């Protein structure tokens, strides 16, 4: 049946059924799932899907305008509602249930905010607002994060029929043809691509998730649909070459994108161009084109459930460790892909196909819109209820507290290694622990290029006659409450100079958020060094997260600058890295918190660089405060020490624990000020 339809269609100017596009849809979803679950590092699947959506919707709308001179908005939106709303509602609600039962209770409210935004098709703008790094691998991803691309498409579906009809009407009225439509689409493609490239360098989350920086990919698909009648008359030999070359370009350029590639920017142009070449060549229906590979039963079947596979694979992936109780292994990645595909098939036959082909909803578009709208509204209402009213799934069992909270000496750490249950004190503090961050000191964000002294950078005793500068990255900022208390006790001004992800040592850093060299850090560091000369501190405390980019020459250069100020130097070694979000782990392991405790050799990052920095600091006369005994004992770094939760995320210590270490830090600083 399929071959007969395909062969017959080749005699028509424009084919209504495109087996190559069906196959390309399967390729796109396999690219997405393979990349997300970690089977194959291949990007660009979403970009291919955007081009396909633009072409298919553009073809549909242009054909309707040609045939009737107008666009039936009710029929168009009803088709979109029947196609998208039922599956969206099922996945959002099912994910909410799984997250409540298995996920971290501390994240549930945020998840439901994401679910609410996903139901209303604005998840992409929520991710822009929160500055989300889509490729972060630190346990912060939301199970609804992938709804960003669906949100862009649905925003496109709302606007596309109106804008395309108005543009086509104006073009016909003014020129008697479609030239204005082509010019408009070209302007949209050019303008949106320019914004994408520009904002990738300056604001990567906005560039990645913004509708305005992604719409060019959908508009390019419409531009292809506009030119389809001309492309259908292409020489078959040339069309075949273009389609095969397009497949090579789409896959080849997608494989060339690495985690360090700035996205979207220029990089996604490769998969977009490749997909466009496949579509363009296929318009002529060449017998020896890429359709020979793309048109097969497997790809056709996968393409049918591609929407469901996209919806299911991400929440299964994100919640898998919580559901199974162990970190994702390589074999688990195949299990995630397989299970989500099975769920996609089940949802396709049990939900999607029934709504899409329901005779009553097809015959009466307003019923389709109402049914879809009800699904959207009901899902949003359920998410709002869960976000505001549903109680968190937190355990109420706890053991009694044991004396002083926080560090009180080596014994407090050793005893905490043996603790298995969360105490009532720690459990009562757990819901607020993600917000237990330092209240004192300033820190500059990624985009800041220059350190500027301001009031909140001066803590401790602002009128103190002696001064201590604390310089570093967020691992310097995390000590703010402790240094504020020390400054008050020693009558010293504490000046914080901190910038997220920026080491005070002079070496180049690759910023994962920006996907490029962290040039803002280099300029900020120079301005901070200049400020040191003006401040003339009595003591400089240097501390930062140890990085793989660290170089001895860079450490030497920085400590020489510090030494030249004449200040007494103190080097505070880095705190351990638990490797997973600690409050989340504790919330799901209240009866076995030892499973949240990393081994010391895993928690101490890059020990060779850590030792190198200490050697350099000593050569320049710095006193060393080794923080390790305050965090680890018996080769374990407990995440709860004497009923005090130690970390507020996967990397930074809580303000409460930092304050408990004041007696540990103060003697060295007092001695340094006295010299």
C-alpha positions in Angstrom: 0.0 0.0 0.0 2.7 2.4 1.0 4.9 1.7 -2.1 1.9 2.1 -4.4 1.0 5.5 -2.9 4.6 6.6 -3.1 5.0 5.6 -6.7 1.8 7.1 -7.8 2.6 10.3 -6.0 5.7 10.8 -8.1 3.6 11.9 -11.0 2.0 14.7 -9.0 3.5 18.2 -8.8 3.5 18.0 -5.0 3.2 14.8 -3.1 0.8 14.8 -0.1 2.7 11.9 1.5 6.4 12.2 1.9 8.1 8.9 3.1 11.4 10.7 3.3 10.0 13.2 5.7 8.5 10.4 7.8 11.9 8.7 7.9 13.6 12.0 8.7 11.3 12.5 11.6 12.4 9.1 13.0 16.1 10.1 12.5 15.5 13.3 14.4 13.9 11.7 17.4 16.6 9.0 17.5 19.2 11.7 17.5 17.5 13.5 20.4 17.0 10.4 22.5 20.5 9.1 21.8 22.1 12.4 22.9 20.0 12.9 26.0 20.3 9.5 27.5 24.1 9.4 26.7 24.2 6.6 24.1 25.7 8.8 21.3 27.0 12.3 21.5 25.0 13.7 18.6 23.2 17.0 18.7 20.8 18.8 16.3 17.8 16.5 16.4 15.5 19.2 17.7 16.8 21.5 15.0 15.9 19.0 12.3 12.5 18.6 13.9 11.9 22.4 13.8 12.6 22.5 10.0 10.3 19.5 9.5 7.5 21.2 11.5 8.0 24.5 9.6 7.8 22.7 6.2 4.8 20.5 7.1 2.8 23.3 8.6 3.8 25.8 5.9 2.8 23.3 3.2 -0.5 22.7 4.8 -1.3 26.4 5.3 -0.1 27.5 1.8 -2.2 24.7 0.2 -5.3 25.9 2.1 -4.7 29.5 1.1 -4.3 28.4 -2.6 -7.4 26.3 -2.5 -9.8 28.5 -0.5 -8.2 31.9 -0.3 -8.2 31.8 3.5 -7.2 29.8 6.5 -9.7 28.1 8.8 -8.2 28.9 12.2 -10.6 26.6 14.0 -9.7 23.6 11.9 -6.0 24.3 12.1 -5.9 24.8 15.9 -8.3 21.9 16.4 -5.9 19.6 14.5 -3.0 20.9 16.7 -5.0 20.4 19.9 -6.0 16.8 18.9 -2.4 16.0 18.0 -0.6 17.5 21.0 -2.8 18.2 24.0 -3.7 14.6 25.0 -0.2 13.2 25.1 1.1 16.4 26.8 -1.5 16.0 29.6 -0.8 12.3 30.2 3.0 12.9 30.4 2.8 16.0 32.6 0.4 14.3 35.1 2.2 11.0 35.1 5.5 12.7 35.7 4.0 14.7 38.6 2.9 11.5 40.2 6.3 9.8 39.8 8.1 12.9 41.1 5.9 13.1 44.2 6.4 9.4 45.0 10.1 8.9 44.0 11.7 12.3 43.5 13.2 14.7 46.0 10.4 16.4 48.0 12.5 19.5 48.1 12.3 19.9 44.3 8.6 19.0 44.0 7.3 22.5 44.1 9.7 23.7 41.5 8.9 20.7 39.4 5.2 21.6 39.5 6.0 25.2 38.5 7.7 23.7 35.5 4.7 21.4 34.9 2.4 24.4 35.0 4.6 26.3 32.5 4.8 23.2 30.3 1.0 22.9 30.2 0.7 26.5 29.1 3.5 26.1 26.5 5.8 28.7 28.0 8.4 26.3 29.5 11.1 27.8 27.3 10.6 31.3 28.8 10.7 29.8 32.3 14.1 28.3 31.5 15.3 31.6 30.2 14.1 33.3 33.4 15.9 30.8 35.6 19.1 30.9 33.5 19.1 27.1 33.0 22.0 25.3 31.5 20.3 22.6 29.4 23.4 20.4 29.4 24.2 20.6 33.1 24.9 17.3 34.7 24.6 18.2 38.3 21.2 16.8 39.3 19.4 20.1 38.8 17.5 19.2 35.6 13.8 19.2 35.8 11.8 16.3 34.3 9.8 18.9 32.4 12.8 20.7 30.9 12.4 19.2 27.5 9.0 20.9 27.1 11.0 24.0 26.0 11.0 22.9 22.3 7.3 21.9 22.4 6.5 25.3 23.8 8.3 27.1 20.9 6.4 25.0 18.4 3.0 25.6 20.0 3.7 29.4 20.1 4.6 29.0 16.4 1.3 27.2 15.8 -0.7 30.0 17.4 0.9 32.7 15.3 1.8 31.0 12.0 -1.6 30.7 10.4 -2.5 34.3 11.1 0.9 35.8 10.1 1.1 33.6 6.9 -2.4 34.4 5.8 -2.0 38.2 6.3 1.3 38.2 4.5 0.0 36.1 1.6 -3.1 38.3 1.3 -1.0 41.5 1.2 1.4 39.9 -1.3 -1.4 38.9 -3.6 -3.1 42.3 -3.2 0.1 44.3 -3.9 2.0 42.2 -6.3 -0.3 39.5 -7.5 2.1 36.8 -6.4 3.9 35.5 -3.3 7.0 37.6 -3.5 6.2 39.5 -0.2 5.8 36.1 1.6 9.3 35.1 0.5 10.8 38.4 1.4 9.1 38.3 4.9 10.2 34.8 5.6 13.8 35.6 4.5 13.8 38.6 6.8 12.6 36.4 9.7 15.2 33.8 9.0 18.0 36.3 8.7 17.0 38.4 11.7 16.4 35.4 14.0 19.6 33.7 13.0 21.5 37.0 13.7 20.0 37.2 17.2 20.8 33.6 17.8 24.5 34.0 17.0 24.7 37.3 18.9 23.0 36.1 22.0 24.7 32.8 22.1 27.9 34.7 23.0 26.3 37.1 25.5 23.3 35.2 27.1 23.4 31.5 26.2 20.2 30.5 28.0 18.2 33.2 26.2 19.7 32.1 22.9 19.1 28.5 23.5 15.5 28.7 24.7 14.2 32.0 23.2 11.4 31.8 20.7 13.0 34.7 18.8 16.3 32.9 18.4 14.8 29.6 17.3 12.0 30.8 15.0 14.4 31.0 12.0 14.5 27.2 11.9 10.8 26.9 11.6 10.6 29.9 9.2 13.2 28.2 7.0 10.9 25.2 6.8 8.1 27.4 5.6 10.4 29.0 3.0 11.1 25.5 1.7 7.3 24.9 1.5 6.9 28.1 -0.4 9.5 27.0 -3.0 8.3 23.4 -3.1 6.5 23.8 -6.5 9.8 25.0 -8.1 11.8 22.3 -6.3 9.5 19.6 -7.5 10.7 20.3 -11.1 14.3 19.8 -10.2 16.3 17.3 -12.2 16.0 13.9 -10.6 19.7 13.2 -10.6 20.5 16.5 -9.0 17.7 16.0 -6.5 19.0 12.6 -5.5 22.5 14.0 -5.0 21.2 16.9 -2.9 19.1 14.6 -0.7 22.0 12.2 0.0 24.3 15.1 0.6 21.8 16.6 3.0 21.7 13.4 5.0 25.5 13.4 5.2 25.5 17.1 6.3 22.8 16.7 8.9 24.4 13.7 10.6 28.0 14.8 10.0 27.6 18.3 11.4 25.5 16.9 14.3 28.4 14.6 15.3 30.9 17.5 15.1 29.1 19.4 17.8 30.8 18.9 21.2 29.8 19.9 24.8 32.2 22.9 24.3 30.4 24.1 21.2 28.5 27.3 21.8 24.8 26.5 21.1 22.7 27.3 19.3 24.7 29.9 17.4 26.3 28.9 14.1 26.5 25.3 15.1 22.9 24.3 14.5 23.0 25.7 11.0 24.6 22.4 9.9 21.7 20.1 10.9 19.2 22.7 9.7 20.9 22.9 6.3 21.2 19.1 6.0 17.5 18.6 6.8 16.5 21.3 4.3 18.6 19.6 1.6 16.8 16.3 2.3 13.4 18.0 2.1 14.3 20.0 -1.0 15.7 17.0 -2.9 12.7 14.9 -1.9 10.3 17.5 -3.4 11.3 16.1 -6.9 10.7 12.5 -5.7 14.0 11.1 -7.2 13.9 7.3 -7.3 17.6 7.0 -6.1 17.4 9.7 -3.4 17.9 9.4 0.4 14.3 8.3 0.5 15.6 4.8 -0.4 17.1 4.7 3.0 14.6 6.7 5.0 11.5 4.9 3.7 11.4 1.7 5.7 9.0 0.0 8.1 11.1 0.6 11.2 11.6 4.3 10.6 7.9 4.7 9.7 6.9 3.0 12.9 9.3 5.1 15.1 8.1 8.3 13.4 4.5 7.5 14.3 5.4 7.5 18.0 8.1 10.2 17.8 6.1 12.7 19.7 5.4 10.3 22.6 9.0 9.2 22.6 10.1 12.7 22.9 7.7 13.4 25.8 8.5 10.3 27.7 12.3 9.8 27.4 13.3 12.8 29.4 11.2 12.4 32.6 12.1 8.7 32.6 15.8 9.6 32.3 15.7 12.3 35.1 13.7 10.3 37.5 15.5 7.0 36.9 18.1 7.3 39.7 15.3 8.2 42.2 13.1 5.3 41.1 15.8 2.7 40.9 17.9 3.9 43.9 21.2 4.0 42.0 23.0 6.2 39.6 22.5 5.8 35.9 24.8 3.1 34.5 25.6 2.8 30.8 23.3 -0.2 30.5 20.6 1.8 32.2 20.8 4.3 29.3 19.5 1.7 26.9 16.8 0.7 29.4 15.7 4.3 29.6 15.5 4.6 25.8 13.6 1.3 25.5 11.2 1.9 28.3 10.3 5.3 27.1 9.8 3.9 23.6 7.4 1.3 25.0 5.5 4.0 26.8 5.4 6.0 23.6 3.8 3.1 21.7 1.3 2.5 24.5 0.3 6.2 24.6 0.1 6.4 20.8 -2.5 3.6 20.5 -4.3 4.2 23.7 -4.5 8.0 23.7 -3.0 9.9 20.7 -4.6 8.0 17.9 -8.0 8.0 19.5 -8.1 11.7 19.9 -6.5 12.5 16.6 -8.9 10.3 14.6 -12.0 10.8 16.7 -14.9 11.3 14.1 -16.8 13.8 16.3 -13.7 15.9 17.0 -12.7 15.9 13.4 -16.1 16.8 12.1 -16.6 19.6 14.6 -13.4 21.6 15.1 -14.8 23.6 18.0 -15.2 20.3 19.9 -11.6 19.5 19.2 -10.5 22.9 20.5 -12.7 22.5 23.5 -11.4 19.0 24.3 -7.8 20.1 23.9 -8.3 23.2 25.9 -9.9 21.2 28.6 -6.9 18.9 28.7 -4.5 21.9 28.9 -6.6 23.7 31.5 -7.1 20.6 33.6 -3.4 19.8 33.5 -2.4 23.3 34.4 -4.9 23.3 37.3 -3.6 20.0 38.6 0.0 21.3 38.5 -1.1 24.5 40.3 -2.9 22.4 43.0 0.2 20.3 43.5 2.4 23.3 43.5 0.4 25.1 46.2 -1.6 22.6 48.2 -0.4 19.0 47.9 1.7 18.1 51.0 5.3 17.2 50.4 6.2 13.5 50.6 8.6 13.9 53.4 9.4 11.3 56.0 8.3 12.0 59.6 10.6 9.5 61.3 13.7 10.8 62.9 16.1 10.2 65.8 16.9 12.5 68.6 19.4 15.3 68.3 22.8 14.8 69.8 24.1 18.0 71.5 25.7 20.9 69.7 24.8 21.4 66.1 27.6 21.6 63.6 31.4 21.2 63.9 32.7 21.0 67.4 36.0 19.2 66.8 37.3 16.1 65.1 35.1 13.8 67.1 31.9 15.5 65.8 33.0 14.5 62.2 34.0 10.9 63.2 30.7 10.3 64.9 28.8 11.7 61.9 30.4 9.1 59.7 28.6 6.4 61.7 25.2 8.1 61.7 22.5 6.4 59.5 19.3 8.2 60.4 18.5 11.9 60.0 17.9 13.5 63.4 14.8 15.5 64.2 16.8 18.7 64.2 18.3 18.1 60.8 15.0 16.9 59.4 13.2 20.0 60.5 15.9 22.1 58.9 15.9 20.0 55.7 13.2 21.9 53.7 15.0 25.2 54.2 18.5 23.8 53.6 18.6 24.6 49.8 18.3 28.3 50.8 20.8 28.1 53.7 23.3 30.2 51.8 25.6 32.9 53.1 23.8 36.2 54.0 27.0 38.2 53.9 29.4 39.3 51.2 29.1 40.0 47.5 29.6 37.8 44.5 29.6 38.7 40.8 27.8 36.6 38.2 29.0 35.2 35.0 28.4 38.3 32.8 30.2 40.8 35.1 33.6 41.8 33.6 35.0 44.1 36.3 35.1 44.0 40.1 33.5 47.1 41.6 33.7 47.8 45.3 30.2 48.2 46.9 28.7 48.3 50.3 27.6 44.6 50.5 31.2 43.6 49.7 32.3 45.0 53.2 31.2 42.8 56.1 32.5 41.9 59.6 33.2 45.3 61.3 33.0 47.9 58.6 34.7 50.4 60.9 37.5 48.1 61.9 41.0 49.4 61.7 42.4 46.2 60.2 41.2 44.6 57.0 41.0 41.1 55.5 40.3 40.4 51.8 38.7 37.1 50.9 39.3 36.5 47.2 38.1 33.7 45.0 35.0 32.2 43.3 31.7 30.9 44.8 33.8 28.7 47.1 35.1 31.8 48.7 31.7 33.5 48.8 30.2 30.4 50.6 32.3 31.3 53.7 30.6 34.7 54.1 28.7 34.1 57.3 31.8 32.6 58.9 34.1 35.6 57.9 31.4 38.1 58.9 31.4 36.6 62.4 35.2 36.5 62.6 35.4 40.1 61.4 33.1 41.2 64.2 35.0 39.3 66.8 38.4 40.6 65.6 37.1 44.1 64.9 38.3 43.7 61.3 36.8 44.8 58.0 36.2 41.8 55.7 36.2 42.6 52.0 34.8 39.9 49.7 36.0 39.7 46.1 34.2 36.8 44.5 33.0 35.9 41.0 31.1 32.7 40.2 33.3 30.1 38.4 36.4 32.4 38.4 39.6 31.4 40.0 41.8 34.2 41.4 44.8 32.3 39.9 45.9 33.4 36.5 44.9 30.7 34.0 42.3 30.3 31.3 39.0 28.7 32.3 36.4 27.1 30.0 33.0 28.1 31.3 30.4 25.3 30.9 27.5 27.8 31.1 28.9 29.9 28.3 30.4 27.0 26.4 33.5 29.0 25.7 36.5 30.6 27.2 35.6 32.6 30.3 37.0 35.9 29.2 34.9 37.8 31.7 36.9 36.0 34.4 40.2 37.2 33.0 39.1 40.9 32.9 37.4 40.7 36.3 40.5 39.2 37.9 42.7 42.0 36.6 40.3 44.6 38.0 40.3 42.8 41.4 44.1 42.8 41.5 44.0 46.6 40.8 41.5 47.0 43.7 43.9 45.1 46.0 46.5 47.8 45.5 43.9 50.5 46.5 42.6 48.6 49.5 46.0 47.6 50.9 44.7 44.8 53.2 46.4 43.4 56.2 45.5 39.9 55.3 44.5 38.2 52.0 42.6 34.9 52.2 42.8 33.0 49.0 40.3 30.1 48.4 38.6 28.7 45.3 37.4 25.5 43.7 40.2 23.5 42.4 39.9 23.1 38.6 41.4 20.9 36.0 42.7 24.0 34.1 44.9 24.9 37.1 48.5 25.6 36.2 51.4 26.2 38.5 52.6 29.2 36.5 49.2 30.8 36.9 49.2 30.1 40.7 52.7 31.6 40.9 51.6 34.7 39.1 48.6 35.3 41.3 50.4 34.7 44.6 53.2 37.0 43.5 50.5 39.8 43.1 49.2 39.0 46.5 52.6 39.0 48.1 53.5 42.3 46.5 50.7 44.0 48.4 52.6 43.4 51.6 49.6 41.6 53.2 49.9 38.5 55.2 48.7 35.6 53.1 46.4 32.7 54.1 45.4 29.9 51.8 42.1 28.2 52.7 41.9 24.7 51.1 38.8 23.9 49.1 35.8 22.2 50.7 34.9 18.7 49.4 32.5 18.1 46.5 29.7 15.7 47.5 29.0 15.0 43.8 25.2 15.1 44.1 22.6 17.5 45.5 22.8 16.8 49.2 19.4 18.1 50.4 17.7 16.1 47.6 19.6 13.0 48.6 18.9 13.4 52.3 15.2 14.0 51.6 14.9 10.6 49.9 17.2 8.7 52.3 16.2 9.9 55.7 16.6 6.3 57.1 20.0 5.8 55.5 21.8 9.1 55.1 25.1 7.3 54.9 24.3 6.5 51.3 24.6 10.3 50.7 28.1 10.5 52.1 30.8 10.5 49.4 34.1 8.7 49.9 37.0 11.2 50.6 38.9 10.2 47.5 35.8 11.0 45.4 35.0 14.2 47.1 38.4 15.8 46.9 38.7 17.1 43.3 42.0 17.1 41.5 44.2 16.3 44.5 47.4 16.9 42.5 46.3 20.4 41.7 45.2 21.0 45.3 48.6 20.0 46.5 50.2 22.2 43.8 48.3 25.3 45.0 49.3 24.7 48.6 53.0 24.4 47.5 52.8 27.7 45.7 51.0 29.4 48.6 53.7 28.2 51.0 56.5 29.4 48.8 55.0 32.9 49.0 54.7 32.7 52.8 51.0 31.9 53.1 49.6 30.2 56.2 47.6 27.1 55.2 44.2 26.3 56.7 43.5 22.7 55.8 39.7 22.4 55.8 39.8 18.6 55.2 39.6 17.5 59.0 36.5 19.7 59.4 34.7 17.8 56.6 36.0 14.3 56.4 37.1 11.4 58.7 37.8 7.7 58.2 38.0 8.3 54.4 34.3 9.5 54.3 32.9 13.1 54.0 29.6 13.1 55.8 26.8 15.3 54.5 25.4 15.9 58.0 27.8 16.7 60.8 26.4 16.9 64.3 22.8 17.4 63.0 23.9 20.3 60.7 23.4 19.8 57.0 26.8 20.5 55.4 25.9 21.4 51.8 23.0 23.3 50.3 23.5 21.9 46.8 26.0 19.6 45.1 29.0 21.8 45.8 28.6 24.6 48.3 28.5 24.5 52.1 25.6 25.9 54.1 25.8 29.1 56.0 25.0 27.1 59.2 27.9 24.8 58.8 30.3 27.6 57.8 29.4 29.5 61.0 30.1 26.4 63.1 33.6 26.5 61.7 34.4 30.0 63.1 36.5 28.5 66.0 38.4 26.4 63.4 39.3 29.4 61.2 39.6 32.3 63.7 43.0 31.5 65.4 45.0 31.5 62.1 43.4 34.8 61.0 43.9 36.4 64.5 47.6 35.4 64.3 47.9 36.8 60.8 46.4 40.1 61.8 48.8 40.3 64.8 51.9 39.9 62.7 
